[in-house]
Amino acid sequence: MTYTIAEPCVDVMDKACIEECPVDCIYEGGRSLYIHPDECVDCGACEPVCPVEAIFYEDDVPDEWSEYIKANVDFFQDLGSPGGAAKLGKIDYDPPFIKNLPPMGEE
């Protein structure tokens, strides 16, 4: 189990969670942030600092956002486990589910 970033983060990406993560396992995609399921140590430090409340423990992801669990895993399908997000920077990729969402976070 790990933490998952869901819909409230799409097109928002505040990044407070990145600053709080002690193991550098939160990666930046084109439209969302993603938590590496193998690098995350389940410390939960990211969850309370998310200003849009987009981070959930995998078992607690609301049903309407359950597809984000798979999208989070899919993000790392080709990337593998690089051992830290900071050295990679922003990755211009999102899984098709996220890429094809309508624009979000706009007023």
VEXVEXLUM-481884 format. One record per atom (N, C-alpha, C, CB): z, x, y; atom name; residue in one letter. Coordinates in Angstrom, 3 decimals. Atoms other than C-alpha are relative to their C-alpha. Glycine has a CB too. Layout:
N
+----------+----------+----------+------+-------+
|       pz |       px |       py | dopa | lumpa |
+----------+----------+----------+------+-------+
|        Z |        X |        Y |   CA |     a |
...
+----------+----------+----------+------+-------+
//
This chain:
107
+----------+----------+----------+------+-------+
|       pz |       px |       py | dopa | lumpa |
+----------+----------+----------+------+-------+
|    0.000 |    0.838 |   -1.189 |    N |     m |
|    0.000 |    0.000 |    0.000 |   CA |     m |
|    0.000 |    0.877 |    1.245 |    C |     m |
|    1.216 |   -0.950 |    0.003 |   CB |     m |
|    0.057 |   -0.717 |   -1.264 |    N |     t |
|   -0.571 |    1.013 |    3.560 |   CA |     t |
|   -0.046 |   -1.008 |    1.130 |    C |     t |
|   -1.223 |    0.948 |    0.054 |   CB |     t |
|    0.150 |    0.879 |   -1.167 |    N |     y |
|   -0.859 |   -0.392 |    7.030 |   CA |     y |
|   -1.484 |   -0.218 |    0.264 |    C |     y |
|    0.704 |    0.604 |    1.260 |   CB |     y |
|    1.375 |    0.381 |   -0.295 |    N |     t |
|   -4.034 |   -2.147 |    8.172 |   CA |     t |
|   -0.079 |   -0.441 |    1.456 |    C |     t |
|   -0.491 |   -1.131 |   -0.957 |   CB |     t |
|    0.245 |    0.439 |   -1.377 |    N |     i |
|   -5.442 |   -2.656 |   11.657 |   CA |     i |
|   -0.985 |   -1.156 |   -0.057 |    C |     i |
|   -0.550 |    1.175 |    0.900 |   CB |     i |
|    0.781 |    1.227 |    0.098 |    N |     a |
|   -6.840 |   -6.164 |   12.124 |   CA |     a |
|   -0.725 |   -0.326 |    1.317 |    C |     a |
|    0.908 |   -1.162 |   -0.397 |   CB |     a |
|    0.898 |    0.452 |   -1.069 |    N |     e |
|   -8.962 |   -8.147 |   14.576 |   CA |     e |
|    0.461 |    0.240 |    1.443 |    C |     e |
|   -0.230 |   -1.427 |   -0.169 |   CB |     e |
|   -0.360 |   -0.202 |   -1.412 |    N |     p |
|   -6.860 |   -7.831 |   17.757 |   CA |     p |
|   -0.367 |    1.376 |    0.565 |    C |     p |
|    1.469 |   -0.208 |    0.164 |   CB |     p |
|    0.362 |   -1.343 |   -0.467 |    N |     c |
|   -7.839 |   -4.139 |   17.927 |   CA |     c |
|   -1.492 |    0.148 |    0.302 |    C |     c |
|    0.406 |    1.026 |   -1.036 |   CB |     c |
|    1.454 |   -0.143 |   -0.164 |    N |     v |
|  -11.610 |   -4.696 |   17.802 |   CA |     v |
|   -0.373 |   -0.063 |    1.483 |    C |     v |
|   -0.753 |   -1.105 |   -0.792 |   CB |     v |
|    0.466 |   -0.154 |   -1.381 |    N |     d |
|  -13.136 |   -3.596 |   21.123 |   CA |     d |
|    1.127 |    0.198 |    1.009 |    C |     d |
|   -0.804 |   -1.200 |    0.394 |   CB |     d |
|   -1.138 |   -0.242 |   -0.903 |    N |     v |
|   -9.641 |   -2.982 |   22.562 |   CA |     v |
|    0.442 |    1.456 |   -0.122 |    C |     v |
|    1.190 |   -0.963 |   -0.325 |   CB |     v |
|   -0.390 |   -1.367 |    0.334 |    N |     m |
|   -8.421 |    0.247 |   20.919 |   CA |     m |
|    0.896 |    0.660 |    1.045 |    C |     m |
|   -1.222 |    0.830 |   -0.191 |   CB |     m |
|   -0.980 |   -0.537 |   -0.944 |    N |     d |
|   -5.354 |    0.928 |   23.076 |   CA |     d |
|    0.406 |    1.440 |   -0.326 |    C |     d |
|    1.232 |   -0.884 |    0.016 |   CB |     d |
|   -0.291 |   -1.339 |    0.514 |    N |     k |
|   -4.552 |    4.048 |   20.998 |   CA |     k |
|    1.463 |    0.432 |    0.111 |    C |     k |
|   -0.841 |    0.984 |    0.715 |   CB |     k |
|   -1.425 |   -0.349 |   -0.002 |    N |     a |
|   -0.762 |    3.924 |   21.508 |   CA |     a |
|    0.450 |    0.366 |   -1.410 |    C |     a |
|    0.851 |   -1.171 |    0.550 |   CB |     a |
|   -0.355 |   -0.273 |    1.398 |    N |     c |
|   -0.552 |    3.923 |   17.711 |   CA |     c |
|   -0.367 |    1.425 |   -0.395 |    C |     c |
|   -0.697 |   -0.997 |   -0.934 |   CB |     c |
|    0.435 |   -1.363 |    0.311 |    N |     i |
|   -2.465 |    7.211 |   17.515 |   CA |     i |
|    1.034 |    1.006 |    0.495 |    C |     i |
|   -1.382 |    0.291 |    0.632 |   CB |     i |
|   -0.992 |   -0.903 |   -0.584 |    N |     e |
|    0.057 |    8.888 |   19.803 |   CA |     e |
|    1.313 |   -0.027 |   -0.779 |    C |     e |
|    0.254 |   -0.369 |    1.458 |   CB |     e |
|   -1.267 |    0.171 |    0.713 |    N |     e |
|    2.961 |    7.568 |   17.712 |   CA |     e |
|   -0.052 |    0.487 |   -1.443 |    C |     e |
|    0.402 |   -1.448 |    0.022 |   CB |     e |
|    0.145 |   -0.336 |    1.425 |    N |     c |
|    1.581 |    8.445 |   14.257 |   CA |     c |
|    0.384 |    1.460 |   -0.263 |    C |     c |
|   -1.450 |   -0.258 |   -0.469 |   CB |     c |
|   -0.430 |   -1.378 |    0.255 |    N |     p |
|    3.410 |   11.517 |   12.892 |   CA |     p |
|   -0.905 |    0.779 |   -0.949 |    C |     p |
|    1.381 |   -0.011 |   -0.554 |   CB |     p |
|    0.856 |   -0.698 |    0.960 |    N |     v |
|    0.733 |   12.316 |   10.279 |   CA |     v |
|   -1.478 |   -0.030 |    0.373 |    C |     v |
|    0.178 |   -0.601 |   -1.362 |   CB |     v |
|    1.381 |   -0.030 |   -0.497 |    N |     d |
|   -2.463 |   11.818 |   12.328 |   CA |     d |
|   -0.975 |   -0.700 |   -0.951 |    C |     d |
|   -0.443 |    1.442 |    0.216 |   CB |     d |
|    0.840 |    0.709 |    0.974 |    N |     c |
|   -3.900 |    9.197 |    9.936 |   CA |     c |
|   -0.756 |   -1.184 |    0.591 |    C |     c |
|    0.846 |   -0.480 |   -1.139 |   CB |     c |
|    0.697 |    1.117 |   -0.638 |    N |     i |
|   -5.324 |    6.739 |   12.497 |   CA |     i |
|   -1.271 |    0.539 |    0.645 |    C |     i |
|    0.912 |   -0.715 |    1.062 |   CB |     i |
|    1.315 |   -0.488 |   -0.403 |    N |     y |
|   -9.038 |    7.297 |   13.024 |   CA |     y |
|   -0.678 |   -1.001 |    0.931 |    C |     y |
|   -0.881 |    0.265 |   -1.234 |   CB |     y |
|    0.705 |    0.841 |   -0.959 |    N |     e |
|  -11.213 |    5.982 |   15.837 |   CA |     e |
|   -1.453 |   -0.170 |   -0.420 |    C |     e |
|    0.085 |    0.600 |    1.413 |   CB |     e |
|    1.381 |    0.331 |    0.283 |    N |     g |
|  -14.423 |    4.218 |   14.900 |   CA |     g |
|   -0.686 |   -0.456 |    1.274 |    C |     g |
|   -0.092 |   -1.079 |   -1.084 |   CB |     g |
|    0.747 |    0.464 |   -1.162 |    N |     g |
|  -17.012 |    2.711 |   17.203 |   CA |     g |
|    0.639 |   -1.169 |    0.723 |    C |     g |
|   -1.367 |   -0.380 |   -0.413 |   CB |     g |
|   -0.554 |    1.217 |   -0.598 |    N |     r |
|  -15.266 |   -0.624 |   17.755 |   CA |     r |
|    1.461 |   -0.254 |   -0.344 |    C |     r |
|   -0.808 |   -1.174 |   -0.428 |   CB |     r |
|   -1.367 |    0.246 |    0.442 |    N |     s |
|  -11.878 |   -0.355 |   16.067 |   CA |     s |
|    0.650 |    1.301 |   -0.443 |    C |     s |
|    0.026 |   -1.029 |   -1.141 |   CB |     s |
|   -0.752 |   -1.108 |    0.572 |    N |     l |
|   -9.179 |    1.991 |   14.818 |   CA |     l |
|    0.257 |   -0.317 |   -1.465 |    C |     l |
|    1.341 |    0.245 |    0.771 |   CB |     l |
|   -0.173 |    0.166 |    1.439 |    N |     y |
|   -8.582 |    2.547 |   11.105 |   CA |     y |
|    1.088 |    0.942 |   -0.494 |    C |     y |
|   -1.327 |    0.260 |   -0.749 |   CB |     y |
|   -1.075 |   -0.801 |    0.575 |    N |     i |
|   -5.578 |    3.787 |    9.126 |   CA |     i |
|   -0.446 |    0.481 |   -1.381 |    C |     i |
|    1.334 |   -0.820 |   -0.090 |   CB |     i |
|    0.436 |   -0.560 |    1.276 |    N |     h |
|   -6.431 |    6.140 |    6.268 |   CA |     h |
|    1.022 |   -0.363 |   -1.077 |    C |     h |
|   -0.178 |    1.548 |    0.098 |   CB |     h |
|   -0.953 |    0.473 |    1.009 |    N |     p |
|   -4.882 |    4.581 |    3.145 |   CA |     p |
|    0.652 |    1.109 |   -0.826 |    C |     p |
|   -0.692 |   -0.944 |   -0.922 |   CB |     p |
|   -0.590 |   -1.095 |    0.775 |    N |     d |
|   -4.286 |    7.929 |    1.417 |   CA |     d |
|    0.827 |    0.950 |    0.860 |    C |     d |
|   -1.090 |    0.776 |   -0.703 |   CB |     d |
|   -0.725 |   -0.904 |   -0.890 |    N |     e |
|   -2.992 |    9.820 |    4.452 |   CA |     e |
|    1.227 |   -0.660 |    0.629 |    C |     e |
|   -0.926 |    0.499 |    1.091 |   CB |     e |
|   -1.120 |    0.745 |   -0.584 |    N |     c |
|   -0.640 |    7.110 |    5.740 |   CA |     c |
|    1.236 |    0.153 |   -0.884 |    C |     c |
|   -0.364 |   -1.502 |    0.174 |   CB |     c |
|   -1.255 |   -0.151 |    0.745 |    N |     v |
|    2.993 |    7.693 |    4.727 |   CA |     v |
|    0.877 |   -1.246 |    0.110 |    C |     v |
|    0.770 |    1.223 |    0.505 |   CB |     v |
|   -0.693 |    1.284 |   -0.108 |    N |     d |
|    4.000 |    4.081 |    5.455 |   CA |     d |
|    1.288 |    0.074 |    0.808 |    C |     d |
|    0.307 |   -0.525 |   -1.369 |   CB |     d |
|   -1.216 |   -0.136 |   -0.810 |    N |     c |
|    6.505 |    5.105 |    8.107 |   CA |     c |
|    0.191 |   -1.192 |    0.940 |    C |     c |
|   -0.049 |    1.298 |    0.811 |   CB |     c |
|   -0.090 |    1.170 |   -0.862 |    N |     g |
|    5.691 |    2.066 |   10.263 |   CA |     g |
|    0.120 |    0.299 |    1.479 |    C |     g |
|    1.146 |   -0.809 |   -0.406 |   CB |     g |
|   -0.149 |   -0.353 |   -1.409 |    N |     a |
|    5.862 |    3.975 |   13.561 |   CA |     a |
|   -1.084 |   -0.619 |    0.874 |    C |     a |
|   -0.017 |    1.501 |    0.159 |   CB |     a |
|    1.127 |    0.527 |   -0.765 |    N |     c |
|    2.477 |    2.598 |   14.638 |   CA |     c |
|    0.157 |   -1.485 |    0.340 |    C |     c |
|   -1.283 |    0.211 |   -0.772 |   CB |     c |
|   -0.047 |    1.458 |   -0.135 |    N |     e |
|    3.279 |   -1.094 |   14.217 |   CA |     e |
|    0.677 |   -0.489 |    1.288 |    C |     e |
|    0.716 |   -0.581 |   -1.180 |   CB |     e |
|   -0.657 |    0.558 |   -1.192 |    N |     p |
|    5.821 |   -1.690 |   17.032 |   CA |     p |
|   -0.611 |    0.427 |    1.334 |    C |     p |
|    1.435 |    0.389 |   -0.008 |   CB |     p |
|    0.569 |   -0.454 |   -1.273 |    N |     v |
|    3.855 |    0.269 |   19.654 |   CA |     v |
|   -1.357 |   -0.619 |    0.304 |    C |     v |
|   -0.128 |    1.499 |   -0.006 |   CB |     v |
|    1.308 |    0.619 |   -0.212 |    N |     c |
|    0.618 |   -1.713 |   19.236 |   CA |     c |
|    0.145 |   -1.159 |    0.990 |    C |     c |
|   -0.609 |   -0.498 |   -1.351 |   CB |     c |
|   -0.180 |    1.038 |   -1.022 |    N |     p |
|    0.330 |   -3.801 |   22.423 |   CA |     p |
|   -0.691 |   -1.324 |   -0.322 |    C |     p |
|   -0.508 |    0.505 |    1.310 |   CB |     p |
|    0.695 |    1.246 |    0.360 |    N |     v |
|   -2.012 |   -6.350 |   20.805 |   CA |     v |
|    0.426 |   -0.515 |   -1.377 |    C |     v |
|   -1.518 |    0.219 |    0.023 |   CB |     v |
|   -0.552 |    0.403 |    1.299 |    N |     e |
|   -0.016 |   -6.637 |   17.551 |   CA |     e |
|   -1.082 |   -0.117 |   -1.073 |    C |     e |
|    0.737 |   -1.329 |    0.135 |   CB |     e |
|    1.110 |   -0.023 |    0.958 |    N |     a |
|   -3.000 |   -5.673 |   15.384 |   CA |     a |
|    0.341 |    0.705 |   -1.297 |    C |     a |
|   -1.192 |    0.660 |    0.618 |   CB |     a |
|   -0.341 |   -0.804 |    1.170 |    N |     i |
|   -1.153 |   -3.522 |   12.824 |   CA |     i |
|    0.975 |   -0.756 |   -0.896 |    C |     i |
|    0.601 |    1.353 |    0.427 |   CB |     i |
|   -0.803 |    0.733 |    0.975 |    N |     f |
|    0.256 |   -5.080 |    9.669 |   CA |     f |
|    0.140 |    0.829 |   -1.266 |    C |     f |
|   -0.631 |   -1.377 |   -0.317 |   CB |     f |
|   -0.125 |   -0.547 |    1.337 |    N |     y |
|    1.676 |   -3.818 |    6.429 |   CA |     y |
|   -0.977 |   -0.796 |   -0.863 |    C |     y |
|    1.495 |   -0.082 |   -0.547 |   CB |     y |
|    1.094 |    0.638 |    0.739 |    N |     e |
|   -1.056 |   -4.594 |    3.899 |   CA |     e |
|    0.377 |   -1.364 |   -0.584 |    C |     e |
|   -0.454 |    0.910 |   -1.115 |   CB |     e |
|   -0.434 |    1.283 |    0.565 |    N |     d |
|    0.951 |   -7.385 |    2.224 |   CA |     d |
|    0.229 |   -1.070 |    1.062 |    C |     d |
|    1.269 |    0.193 |   -0.796 |   CB |     d |
|   -0.328 |    0.928 |   -1.083 |    N |     d |
|    1.625 |   -8.974 |    5.622 |   CA |     d |
|   -1.188 |   -0.356 |    0.895 |    C |     d |
|    1.089 |    0.586 |    0.842 |   CB |     d |
|    1.185 |    0.326 |   -0.793 |    N |     v |
|   -1.940 |   -9.170 |    6.975 |   CA |     v |
|   -0.213 |   -1.516 |   -0.082 |    C |     v |
|   -1.274 |    0.790 |   -0.512 |   CB |     v |
|    0.240 |    1.445 |    0.039 |    N |     p |
|   -2.493 |  -12.815 |    8.004 |   CA |     p |
|   -1.271 |   -0.327 |   -0.779 |    C |     p |
|   -0.098 |   -0.563 |    1.423 |   CB |     p |
|    1.127 |    0.389 |    0.848 |    N |     d |
|   -4.872 |  -14.659 |    5.678 |   CA |     d |
|   -1.332 |    0.010 |    0.735 |    C |     d |
|    0.241 |   -1.368 |   -0.571 |   CB |     d |
|    1.262 |    0.075 |   -0.748 |    N |     e |
|   -7.465 |  -15.164 |    8.413 |   CA |     e |
|   -0.571 |    1.387 |    0.307 |    C |     e |
|    0.210 |   -0.770 |    1.305 |   CB |     e |
|    0.458 |   -1.367 |   -0.251 |    N |     w |
|   -7.701 |  -11.367 |    8.801 |   CA |     w |
|   -0.026 |    0.845 |   -1.274 |    C |     w |
|    0.893 |    0.664 |    1.036 |   CB |     w |
|   -0.056 |   -0.748 |    1.260 |    N |     s |
|   -7.635 |  -10.400 |    5.117 |   CA |     s |
|   -1.218 |    0.905 |   -0.207 |    C |     s |
|    0.117 |   -0.965 |   -1.163 |   CB |     s |
|    1.203 |   -0.840 |    0.125 |    N |     e |
|  -11.210 |   -8.995 |    5.350 |   CA |     e |
|    0.191 |    1.374 |    0.646 |    C |     e |
|   -1.202 |   -0.704 |    0.638 |   CB |     e |
|   -0.244 |   -1.278 |   -0.668 |    N |     y |
|   -9.817 |   -6.225 |    7.559 |   CA |     y |
|    0.605 |    1.025 |   -0.948 |    C |     y |
|    0.916 |   -0.199 |    1.196 |   CB |     y |
|   -0.532 |   -0.933 |    0.995 |    N |     i |
|   -8.033 |   -4.721 |    4.547 |   CA |     i |
|   -1.169 |    0.756 |   -0.631 |    C |     i |
|    0.839 |   -0.751 |   -1.093 |   CB |     i |
|    1.185 |   -0.617 |    0.606 |    N |     k |
|  -11.402 |   -4.074 |    2.882 |   CA |     k |
|   -0.762 |    0.843 |    1.026 |    C |     k |
|   -0.928 |   -1.083 |   -0.591 |   CB |     k |
|    0.712 |   -0.754 |   -1.042 |    N |     a |
|  -13.012 |   -2.974 |    6.176 |   CA |     a |
|    0.696 |    1.327 |    0.262 |    C |     a |
|   -0.090 |   -0.822 |    1.306 |   CB |     a |
|   -0.754 |   -1.225 |   -0.223 |    N |     n |
|  -10.231 |   -0.428 |    6.643 |   CA |     n |
|   -0.293 |    1.017 |   -1.111 |    C |     n |
|    1.511 |   -0.304 |    0.072 |   CB |     n |
|    0.312 |   -0.878 |    1.125 |    N |     v |
|  -10.872 |    1.016 |    3.162 |   CA |     v |
|   -1.461 |    0.458 |    0.077 |    C |     v |
|    0.273 |   -0.720 |   -1.346 |   CB |     v |
|    1.430 |   -0.315 |   -0.081 |    N |     d |
|  -14.668 |    0.870 |    3.653 |   CA |     d |
|   -0.301 |    1.073 |    1.041 |    C |     d |
|   -0.790 |   -1.255 |    0.322 |   CB |     d |
|    0.212 |   -1.003 |   -1.036 |    N |     f |
|  -14.413 |    2.970 |    6.817 |   CA |     f |
|    0.065 |    1.416 |   -0.577 |    C |     f |
|    1.036 |   -0.164 |    1.114 |   CB |     f |
|   -0.210 |   -1.330 |    0.565 |    N |     f |
|  -13.286 |    5.909 |    4.679 |   CA |     f |
|   -0.833 |    0.274 |   -1.252 |    C |     f |
|    1.450 |    0.180 |   -0.322 |   CB |     f |
|    0.805 |   -0.133 |    1.220 |    N |     q |
|  -15.771 |    5.380 |    1.821 |   CA |     q |
|   -0.792 |    1.308 |   -0.010 |    C |     q |
|   -0.958 |   -1.188 |   -0.135 |   CB |     q |
|    0.803 |   -1.228 |   -0.069 |    N |     d |
|  -18.124 |    8.183 |    2.915 |   CA |     d |
|    0.755 |    1.153 |    0.652 |    C |     d |
|   -1.284 |   -0.262 |    0.767 |   CB |     d |
|   -0.743 |   -1.016 |   -0.740 |    N |     l |
|  -15.658 |   10.007 |    5.168 |   CA |     l |
|    0.946 |    0.778 |   -0.901 |    C |     l |
|    0.780 |   -0.643 |    1.130 |   CB |     l |
|   -0.960 |   -0.656 |    0.881 |    N |     g |
|  -13.229 |   10.776 |    2.378 |   CA |     g |
|    1.348 |    0.146 |    0.677 |    C |     g |
|   -0.517 |    1.364 |   -0.433 |   CB |     g |
|   -1.322 |   -0.273 |   -0.558 |    N |     s |
|   -9.889 |   12.280 |    3.308 |   CA |     s |
|   -0.041 |    1.335 |    0.746 |    C |     s |
|    1.087 |    0.023 |   -1.121 |   CB |     s |
|    0.149 |   -1.246 |   -0.749 |    N |     p |
|  -10.454 |   14.808 |    6.089 |   CA |     p |
|    1.312 |    0.686 |    0.370 |    C |     p |
|   -0.764 |   -0.267 |    1.238 |   CB |     p |
|   -1.279 |   -0.643 |   -0.261 |    N |     g |
|   -6.727 |   15.455 |    6.524 |   CA |     g |
|    0.447 |   -0.021 |    1.442 |    C |     g |
|   -0.058 |    1.383 |   -0.449 |   CB |     g |
|   -0.445 |    0.142 |   -1.387 |    N |     g |
|   -6.264 |   14.303 |   10.091 |   CA |     g |
|   -1.117 |   -0.447 |    0.908 |    C |     g |
|    0.571 |    1.298 |    0.505 |   CB |     g |
|    0.992 |    0.595 |   -0.885 |    N |     a |
|   -8.039 |   12.310 |   12.735 |   CA |     a |
|   -0.313 |    0.842 |    1.228 |    C |     a |
|    0.464 |   -1.341 |    0.433 |   CB |     a |
|    0.173 |   -0.714 |   -1.276 |    N |     a |
|   -7.547 |   14.593 |   15.745 |   CA |     a |
|   -1.158 |    0.986 |   -0.042 |    C |     a |
|    1.277 |    0.738 |    0.364 |   CB |     a |
|    1.061 |   -1.013 |    0.063 |    N |     k |
|   -9.931 |   17.273 |   14.525 |   CA |     k |
|   -1.396 |   -0.616 |   -0.057 |    C |     k |
|    0.208 |    0.892 |   -1.209 |   CB |     k |
|    1.309 |    0.654 |    0.072 |    N |     l |
|  -12.726 |   14.723 |   14.031 |   CA |     l |
|   -0.386 |   -0.705 |    1.290 |    C |     l |
|   -0.014 |   -0.990 |   -1.129 |   CB |     l |
|    0.298 |    0.783 |   -1.202 |    N |     g |
|  -12.408 |   12.729 |   17.239 |   CA |     g |
|   -0.610 |   -1.341 |   -0.373 |    C |     g |
|   -0.950 |    0.773 |    0.929 |   CB |     g |
|    0.601 |    1.310 |    0.228 |    N |     k |
|  -14.271 |    9.452 |   17.585 |   CA |     k |
|   -1.163 |    0.122 |   -0.984 |    C |     k |
|   -0.480 |   -0.618 |    1.333 |   CB |     k |
|    1.064 |    0.049 |    1.002 |    N |     i |
|  -16.539 |    8.593 |   14.670 |   CA |     i |
|   -0.854 |   -1.212 |    0.327 |    C |     i |
|    0.576 |   -0.074 |   -1.472 |   CB |     i |
|    0.878 |    1.100 |   -0.412 |    N |     d |
|  -19.533 |    6.492 |   15.660 |   CA |     d |
|   -0.432 |   -0.821 |   -1.210 |    C |     d |
|   -1.239 |    0.544 |    0.745 |   CB |     d |
|    0.266 |    0.814 |    1.180 |    N |     y |
|  -19.258 |    4.185 |   12.672 |   CA |     y |
|    1.051 |   -1.094 |   -0.099 |    C |     y |
|   -0.014 |    0.869 |   -1.287 |   CB |     y |
|   -0.880 |    1.087 |    0.395 |    N |     d |
|  -17.746 |    0.855 |   11.717 |   CA |     d |
|   -0.608 |   -0.628 |   -1.243 |    C |     d |
|    0.187 |   -1.056 |    1.156 |   CB |     d |
|    0.550 |    0.711 |    1.148 |    N |     p |
|  -18.071 |   -0.967 |    8.391 |   CA |     p |
|   -0.814 |   -1.204 |    0.491 |    C |     p |
|    1.135 |   -0.455 |   -0.966 |   CB |     p |
|    0.847 |    1.118 |   -0.440 |    N |     p |
|  -20.726 |   -3.730 |    8.572 |   CA |     p |
|    0.775 |   -1.233 |    0.455 |    C |     p |
|   -0.920 |   -0.392 |   -1.112 |   CB |     p |
|   -0.794 |    1.162 |   -0.396 |    N |     f |
|  -18.050 |   -6.449 |    8.749 |   CA |     f |
|    0.449 |    0.104 |    1.455 |    C |     f |
|    1.217 |   -0.147 |   -0.912 |   CB |     f |
|   -0.472 |   -0.210 |   -1.377 |    N |     i |
|  -16.660 |   -4.976 |   11.997 |   CA |     i |
|   -1.194 |    0.157 |    0.946 |    C |     i |
|    0.925 |    1.251 |    0.082 |   CB |     i |
|    1.175 |   -0.255 |   -0.846 |    N |     k |
|  -20.003 |   -3.797 |   13.382 |   CA |     k |
|   -0.690 |   -1.299 |    0.406 |    C |     k |
|   -0.995 |    0.910 |   -0.730 |   CB |     k |
|    0.721 |    1.239 |   -0.258 |    N |     n |
|  -21.461 |   -7.299 |   13.142 |   CA |     n |
|    0.824 |   -1.089 |    0.674 |    C |     n |
|   -0.532 |   -0.522 |   -1.270 |   CB |     n |
|   -0.798 |    0.995 |   -0.715 |    N |     l |
|  -18.585 |   -9.093 |   14.862 |   CA |     l |
|   -0.513 |   -0.181 |    1.419 |    C |     l |
|    1.478 |    0.406 |    0.021 |   CB |     l |
|    0.367 |    0.169 |   -1.400 |    N |     p |
|  -19.306 |  -10.631 |   18.261 |   CA |     p |
|    0.940 |    0.831 |    0.884 |    C |     p |
|    0.049 |   -1.502 |    0.402 |   CB |     p |
|   -0.880 |   -0.761 |   -0.893 |    N |     p |
|  -17.874 |   -8.726 |   21.265 |   CA |     p |
|    1.348 |   -0.687 |    0.137 |    C |     p |
|   -0.647 |    0.171 |    1.384 |   CB |     p |
|   -1.360 |    0.518 |   -0.116 |    N |     m |
|  -14.102 |   -9.121 |   21.522 |   CA |     m |
|    0.754 |    0.737 |    1.089 |    C |     m |
|    0.743 |    0.120 |   -1.334 |   CB |     m |
|   -0.845 |   -0.656 |   -0.986 |    N |     g |
|  -11.367 |   -8.263 |   23.951 |   CA |     g |
|   -0.500 |   -0.142 |    1.422 |    C |     g |
|    0.125 |    1.436 |   -0.330 |   CB |     g |
|    0.519 |    0.199 |   -1.351 |    N |     e |
|  -13.392 |   -9.433 |   26.921 |   CA |     e |
|    0.579 |   -1.282 |    0.570 |    C |     e |
|   -1.551 |   -0.049 |    0.005 |   CB |     e |
|   -0.556 |    1.192 |   -0.638 |    N |     e |
|  -12.112 |  -11.927 |   29.424 |   CA |     e |
|   -1.099 |   -0.888 |    0.541 |    C |     e |
|    0.955 |    0.387 |    1.120 |   CB |     e |
+----------+----------+----------+------+-------+
//
